[in-house]
Amino acid sequence: MLKFKSLQRKLFVLLLAPVGLFLAGAGLYGYFFIQDSLLQEWQEVAVLRMERAAHQIDMRIHVPVQWMEALAKADSAATRDWILEQLRQQGGGSKVELTWPEGPEGYLPLAGISPITYKYEPGRDSFVLQGDLLDGAGKIVGRLDVTVAYDYLMKDILTTGWMQTQMACLVSQEGYFLAHSAPAMKTRHCLGETQDPLELAMLQAMKERPFDTIVGRGYTPDEVVGFYRLHAAPWAIMLHVQGSRIMAPILRFRLYYLGGGILCLAVILLLIRLGAAPLISSVRLISRRAAQVAHGEYGEPLPVTSRDEVGQLTRSFNEMVAGLQERDFITNTFGRYVDPEIARELLSRPEAARMGGQKREVVILFSDIRGFTPLAETLSPEATIHLVNRHFSRMIDIIQKRRGIIVDFLGDAILAFFDPLDGPLAPKVELAVRCALEMQAAVAAENASEPQAPPLEIGIGLHAGEVVVGNIGSQSRAKYGIIGAAVNLTHRIQGVAHGGEVAVSEEVFRHGGEGWPLARSFQTHLKGIKDLTTLYVLKIPTA
């Protein structure tokens, strides 16, 4: 093991090495992180640009469609001839055919045109817009065919589409290539015909989503493709780009980072030499105080003499010590199983920090595992403890989520209560009922998820009554909890609940029981109570 005569030398060796490793690790992480961010941002921009390109193609298709619809509304042969001439002069109208199967068009008044259909075949350089002309009775009296070249649709797509785009294609919904911007694609007919995983993924995505971008394999992908469906035709605009073009900025970043890392190490060497003396003094002071804290002597906060990292360390140390003091006080007063937020709310009340307590009405929850003693006799001590700890862990999370205060664990039983403080009791009753139902549901889910473990069943009792709430014990050992006849009564209610049941008293039922689903209600004699006690068993919701 290396030994150093001074902290300064130790800092030179042991600080530079970790810093060097840290810079290398941070560089790698930053490279991959920025690469992901750059790719994601680029994909978002790509979708917007593809949308613009798709909109441009839609508009070019929509122009001849509008003229075809206008022709069907023409009121004279002269008007129809003029519209036909306009169609022929459109950039994509290489051919216009108007046929009349049953006679001259001049004697056939038109009432409209059928929905425009698209006739296209793979390998051709154009497609046909076709519509049937209808008379007033809806009968087909003619047909209008307009042939549009794909080159007209794809004109200027690369300049208005995807930045850095390598190639653009027009693809049918079946995956057939209709038009290309690159000569290399002239021999291709269909997406996925080469079993390229990227093309297969693109073909699947086109069936499921209106637009998307697909990234090729590798952390620096060889190729990235994207598509956007057209609205005017059953096609999609698909664009390709090389991954190296997208990642060019991050590739340059590597060189800059290497130079910056070397400069950073040189600066660190200088700072160690200039700042070692005050740093060593501050570290020694914090070290001595840390040793005192380890023995439970918190003392006064350390003075903060600077605003640099040492000052921040000192402030953090003071905050840590204050947190330890607060944690110790909360632990000593409330135990480990009270949510810190609830503990701080209780500590804001003057009576919470002093011995004794006050009477008030709370909701009490008592839970117990059914048949645990014979079950434990069949298990090893380790398996028994593991089973109980796993069960308690889930129950604690549920009780804390519903703002319950756990008083104690009595063997395999849990005693908790819900304190309204100065507020009404009804909301706490509702929380306690939800908590009990969730506990039963969690036990059922636990049994289903681990069929190899022994199944557990718990009985839960709920009661609302007046108890003494506060610090119970002595000055040297006290605990925040509850005592009173209502606690004993809750324990007895729990005792008559079957496994998997939540039994509530009339006092709880009065605060909203009309809206709760009930499994049954019954009357029973409870120990210490002369008259019959009415209890209600809640129906446990199924998943």
N, C-alpha and C positions, 0 to 999 in steps of 0.2 A: 504494500500500500504506500502511496506517495505521502511524504511528510513535508510540510512547508514551514519555513522559519517565520514567515509573516503572512498576515491576511492579504496584504497587497499582492504578494507573489501568488498566493492561492487564487486570488481573484483573476490574475492574469491567465492562469492555466484553466481553472475550473469554470470561469465565467465565459471566456472566449470559446471554449469547446462547446458548451451548451448553446451559446448564442449562434455559433456557426451552424450547429445542427438545427437549431430553431429556424434560422434564416433559410437553410436548405429545405426543411420541412414546410415552412410557411410559403416558400417559393413554389414548391410542388403543389401544395394545397391551393394557393392563389392562382396558379396556372390552370388547374382543373376547374376551380370555382369560376374564374373569369371566363374560361372557355365555355362552361355550361351557360353562364349568364349571357355571354355574347351570342351563343347559338340560339338561346331562347328569345332574346330580344330580336335577333335577326329573323327568326321564324314569325314573330308577331308582325314585324314590318312586312315580311313576305306575304302574309295573308292579306294585308290591306292592299298591297300592290297587285296581287292576283285578283282581288275583288274588282279593282279598277279595270284590269285587263278583261275580265269576264263581262263587266258592264259594257265595255266598249264593243265586244263581240255581240252581246245581246242587242245593242242599239243598231248595229249593222244588219242583224237579222230582222230586226223589227221594222226597218224602213221598207223593204219589199212586201212584208206582211201587211203593212198599213195600206200600201198601194193596191194590193190584192183585195183587201176589204173595201177600199174606196171604189174599185171597179164594180164590185157586186152591188153597190148602191147607185151606180150611174143611171141616169134617167133617159139616156139617148145613146145611139150608136157612136155619134161623134165624140161624146164624152168618154166612152169606153176606149175608142181608138187613141184619144189623147193620153189616157192613163196607161195604155199599153206602151205607148212611146216613152212615157216617163219611166216605166219599168225597165225598158231596154237600155235606157241611158244611165241607169244606176251602175255603180262601180262593180257590183257583184252579179248583175243580171246578164250573163252571157247568152242566155236563150230564154225566150218567153213563148209559150204555146197556149193558144186558146182554141178549144175544140167544142163543136156543137153537134152532138150525135144525131139530133132529130130535126135539124133544119137551120136556116139562117138565123143569126143572132138578132137581127133587126126586128123580128117578129116575136121575140121572147122577152117580155118584161121580167126583170130579175127582182127578187125580194131579199137576197142575202147569199152568204157563202158558208159552207160547212167549216168546222174547225180545221185549221191548217195542219197538214201532216208533213212529216219529214221523210224523204226517201233518200237513203244513202247506202253506199256499199263500200266496204274496205278496198283500198287500192285505187279508187277513183279520185280525181282532183276537184270534184264538185258534188253538190247535193241538190235535190229538187224540193222546192216548196210546192205543195199540191193542195188545191182546194176545189170542191165541187160547187158549181153555181146552182142556186135554187130559185124556183119560181114562187109565186104566192102561196101555192098549196104545199110547198116544201119538197117538191119533186126536183130531182137532179136533171138539169137541162143542158149543162155544159161543164167543162173542166178547164181549170187554169193551172198551168205548170210553169214555175219560174226556176231556172237553174242558176245557182249561185256558186261561184268558185271559192274554195277554201282559202286561196291566197288573198282574196279580198278581205276575208274575216281576220286572217292572221297578220295583216299589214301593220307594221310598227309595233307589234306586241312586245318585242324584246326591249324597245325603248320606253314603253309605258308600263311594262309588267314588272318582273322581278329584277331588282338591282343585281348586278354581277351574274345575270342569267347566262347559262351556257347553251341551253336549248329549250325551245318551246314546242309543245305538241297539242293537238286537238284530239281528244279521245272520246269514243262513244261510251255509253253506260255499260256496254258489254265488255269494254276493255280494248276495242279495236282502234288502231291508230288511223285517223282520218287525214291529218295534215301534220307536217313537220317543218321546223325551221333549220334543221341541220341535215346535210346530205348523208351523214352516217346512219340516219334512221330510215332511209328510203327502203332498205331491205327488210325492215321490221313490219310485222302485221298486227301483233296483239301483245298486250301487257302480259308478262309472265310466261311467254312462250319459251324463254331461255331458262326458266326456273330460277331466275334471279330473286333472292329473298326480298330485296327492296321493292321490286316490281310486284311481287305477290302480295306484300303488305300494302302497297298502294292500291292494288285492285280490290282487296278486302275493305280498305278504308273508304273507297269510293262507293261501295254498296251500303255503308253504314252512316256516313257523315257527309254534309254538304261541302266541307272543305277541310283540309288538313295538310300538315307537312310531315314527311317521314325522313328520319335520319338513318343513314347507312351504318354498318357496323364499324367498330373501332372508335377509340376515344377522339381521334381526329378523323372523322368520317371521310371516306373517299368521295361520296356523293350524297347530296340531299335533294329530295324531290318534293314537290307540293302540287296540290290541285285545288280547283274551285269550280263547282258546278255552275253551268249556265242556267239562266231562268227561261230563256226563249227556246232552247232546244235540249234534248236529252243527252247532252255532251258535257265535257269538262275540259277546262284549260289546264294543262299539266306542264310544269316547268322544272328544269334540272339545273344544278350548279355543283361545281367541285367544292369539296369541303375545305381544301387548302385556300381557296379564295375568301371564304368566310373567316377562316382562322388566321389570316395574314396579320392582323394587329396583335394577337396573342403570341404569335411566333416572334415578332419583333420585341415583345415584352420580355421574353426570356433573356435577351442580350442586355437590355436595360437593367433588369433585376440583378444580373450577375455583377455588373459594374457597381450598382448601388450597394449590393451586399459587401463587396470588398471595401468600399468607402465607409460603410457602417462599422465594420470591424476595426478599421483604423481609428475612427472617431471614438469607439468604445475604449480602445487602448489609451487614448489621450485622456478621456474622462476618468478612467480608473486611476491614472497617475495623479490627476488634479484633485479628484474628489474622494480619495481613499480615506484620508485622515478624518474628516467630519462624519463620513459614512460609518467608519469603524466605531467611533465614539457613540453614535446613535444606536448602532446594532448592539453594542455592549449594554447600553442602558435598557433597551427593550428586552435583551436576553435576561438581565437581572430581574426585571419586573415580571417577565414570563415565568421565571422560577418561583417568584412569590405567589403568582396567580395559581400555579400548579399546587401549592400548599393551601389554597383557599384564602390567601391574603390579597384582596383586590386593590386596596389602597386608593390614593387619589389618581386622577387621570394624569398621564404624562404631558408635559408642556409641548406644544407644537411650535417649533422655532423656525420653520421654513415652509415654503409652499411647493417644494419639489416632491419627488417620489418618497424621500425620507419623511417629509412632513405628512404625505398621504398615508404612508405606512404607520406613522404614529397615530394619526386620527383613526385609521382602521383598527389599530390595536386597542385604542380607547373604546371604540364602538364595540369591538369584540368582547372586551371585559365587561362593558355595560350590558351587552346581550347575555353573557354568562351569568351575571348577577340576576338579571330578570328571569332567565331560564331556571336558575336554581330556586328563585323565590316561587316561580310558578309551579315547578316540580314539587317543591316541599309543601306548597299549599294545596295544589289541585291534583297532584299525581301526574303520570305520564300520558294518561289517556283522555285528556281534555284538550279540545282544539285551542291552539294559542290565541286565536281571535276571540273566542268565547271567554278564555281566561282573562284577557286584557279588559274585556267588557265588564266582567265581574270585579276585577281589581279597581275599576273606576268608581266603584261604590265603596264608601268609607267602611262599612261593616265587614267587607270581605277580607280585610287585612288584619282584623283583630279577632281574638278568641271569642268563642260564643257564636251566636247567630240570631236569627229572627224568624218568627212564624210567618209562613205564607203558603198559599195553595200552589202545588206543583202537580205535574203528571209523572207517575212513576212507572217504570218498565222493569219487569223481572223476567229473565229468560233462563231456561235450564234444559240441558240435554237429557232426553229420555233414555232410560236403560243404559246409562253410561257405566255404572259400576260393573255389571256382568260383562259388558263389552271390554272394559279395561282389563279384566282378568284374562281375557283371551289374547291380549296383545302384549308385546314386550314393553318395558318402560320407555324406550326410545320411540317406539311407534305410537304409544299413548300420548306422549308429550307432543310429538309431531302433529298428531290428529287434533289435539286441543288447540295448539298454537295456530294451526291453519284455520280452524273454525273461528277462533277469537279474532284473528287478523281481519277476516271478512266482516265480522260483526262490528268491530271497532270502526272500520271505514264507513259503514252504513250509519251507525249512531252519530259519528262526528259530522257526516254530511247533513244529517237532519238536526244538527245543533243540539244534540243530546250531551249530557254530562255524565260520564261513567264514574260511579262511586267506587265500585269494587268488583273483584272477581272472586266468587265463593265456590272454589272447586271448579266445576264445569258450568257454573251459573254466572250470569252478568246482572248487576244491579245498576240502573241508570235512571236519570230523571231529566225532565224538560222544564226549565225554570222560566216563567213569563216575566220575572223581575217586576217591573211596575206596570206591565201591560196586561191585556185581557188573557184569560186562560184558553179560550177557544182555539186560537191559532196554534198554540203549543199542543193541544189535544190532537189537532189535525196532523201536526208533524209527528207526534208519537205514534199515531195509528199508521201513517205511511211508513214510518221506520220499522214497525213490527211486521207489516206485510212484506216489506222489502227483505227483512231478515229471513222470513220463512221462504220467500222466493229464492234467496241466495243459497239457502241450505239445499233446496230442491235442485238448483242448478249445479251445486257442488257435488251432490250425489250422482247426478247424471253425467257430469264431465269426468268423474273419476270412479268408474264402476268397479275397479279393482280394490278400492278402499272400502272399509266398513261404512255402510250408510248411517247417517245421523238423522235424528228427529228432535226438534226442540218444541217445548211448550212455552208460550209467552203470556204473561198476565199484564194488564194495564189498569191503572187505577188513578184517580185524581183526588187528592185530599190535602189537608193541612199538615205540614211537617215543620220541623226546625231545620233551617238551612244555614250553614255557616261552617266555621272552623271547629272541628271536634277533636279533642285531645288535650295535650299540655303544651307549654311554651317550647319544650324541646322537640316535641313530635306531635304535629297537628295535621289534620286532613280535612279538605273541604268536602262536605257531604250532607246527608240528611238523616234525621232520626225521627221516629214517631210511629203511632199506631197505624198510619196509612202505609208505611213500609211493610209492616208485618202482614197487613191485609193483602197487599199486592203479591207478597210471597205465597199466600194461601190461594189466591186466585190463580196464580201460575201453576200451583200444585194440582188443581182440578182440570187444567187444560190438557187435552190429549196431545200426543206428538203431532206436529204439523198444524196446530191450532193457535189462534190468537183470541184469548178470552178477555173481555173488557167489562168493567163494572158499570152500574147504572150511572154513576157520577161521570164517567167518561162518555157513555152513550148519550147523555143529555146534551152534550156539546156538539151535536151534528150527526148523531147516529142514524137519523132518519134517512140520510143519503148514503149510508154504507151498506154494501151487500152483506147479508147475514147468512150464515150456514145454519145456525140454530140458536135458540135461547133456552135457558133452563134455570131452575131454582135449586139451590143446594145449601146445606148447612156448612158453614165455615167455622173452623176452630176459633173459639173466643167470641163468637157472635151468636146471640140467642135466636134471632129470627132468621127465616130463610133469606138467602141472598140471591138476587136475580143477576145472572151473567149472560152475556151475549158473545157468541162465537162468530168472528168475521170470516167471510168467504175469501180464501186466498186466490188472487187472480192467477190464471194460467198464462204461460208464455204464448 
